[in-house]
Amino acid sequence: MALTLSEDSRDGGMVVVKMSGRFDAAAVAEAEAVLLPRAGESGVVRIILDCADLEYVASAGLRVFLQVVKALKEREARLYVAGMREMVLSVLKMTGFLSFMEARATVEECLA
């Protein structure tokens, strides 16, 4: 299943992006086109990735996550991930990505 992204802006500079499918090399261009411009916006303080329907993340997807984190960090903003399936969570743990991303069980917890 190809990656699909849907964006929902919230008050207070928060952006929620629902990710569904497989985040692999074929999906990098689409993900960069959605996430990187938002990460560079001065009013955005938090990007929340709703990963409840994200089935898989490859190293190419991790590279995009890293780009987003770096862009947000320059403005002291943060990247949150919510509702990850066990496979995605284990990849983020194994690679050390959870040391610079905030992980929560639900989007609502990320918005709090």
N, C-alpha and C positions, 0 to 999 in steps of 0.2 A: 504494500500500500504506500503510495507516494505521500510525502509530507504536505499537510495543509496547515495554514496559519490563519487565524482570525484575531483581529485586534479590537480591544475595547478600552478606550481612555476613561480614566476615573478622575474625580476631583483630587486636588492636592498633588498633582504631578505624577500620578501613578498610571501605568499602562499595563494592561493584562493582555498577554498574547497566548491564545490557546494553540497548542501544538498537537497535531494528530498524525499518526502514521510513522514512517521511518525517516530519521534524520541522518541521511548518508550523503555521499559526495554529489549525487544527483540533485539534492535539495539545497545545497549550499548557496547558490545564487539567489534563490527565492528568499531564504532565511536572511541573508545579508541585506537584501533590498528592503525587508521589513524592519529588522532589528537594529541595524547600524545607524540609520538616520534618526530613529527614536532615541538611541543611546547618546547621540550627540546633541540633542535638543536641550537647551538650557533649563527649560521648565520641568523636565522629567527628572524626578528624584528616585524613582523606583520602577524597574521593569520586572513584572511578575510573569514567569512562564508557567502556564497551566499545562502540566505534563501528564495528566491523568490518562490521555489517549495516545501518548507517545510510546510506540512499541519498541523502538530501537534507536540508539545514538552511536554513530561511528566516529572515528577519529576526526573526520572532516567536520562533523557537527560540533565536536569538542573545540575545534579551532575557532568556530564562529562564536561559541560561548565565551571563549577567552577574549576575542576581539571586543565583544559587548562589555565584558567586565572591565577591560582596560579603558574603553571609552567612557564608561560610567564613573570609574574611579577618578579620572581626571577632574570630574566635577563633584566628587564626594557623594555620588549616587550609588545605588546598589542593585544587583541582580538577585532576584528570588526565584526559586523553583518550587512548584507545589504539586502534590498528588502523584509523585513518580511511581511507576511500576517497579517491581523488584529488580528487573534486569537493568533499567536505566539508573536506578539508585546505586546498584552495585558497581556500575561503570564509573559513576561520578565519585564514589568512595575510593575505588581502586586507583583511580588516576589522581586523587588528591584535590579534585575540583571543589569539593565541599568545604575546603579551607578558605575559599574566597567567594563562595556563593552561599546565600542563605537558603536552607531547605526547610520547608514546612509541609505539613500533611494536607492542608487545604489552601485555596486561594484566599479565603476569608481570613485565615491566620496571617497571611502575607500582607493583607490590607490593613490589619490592626496596628 
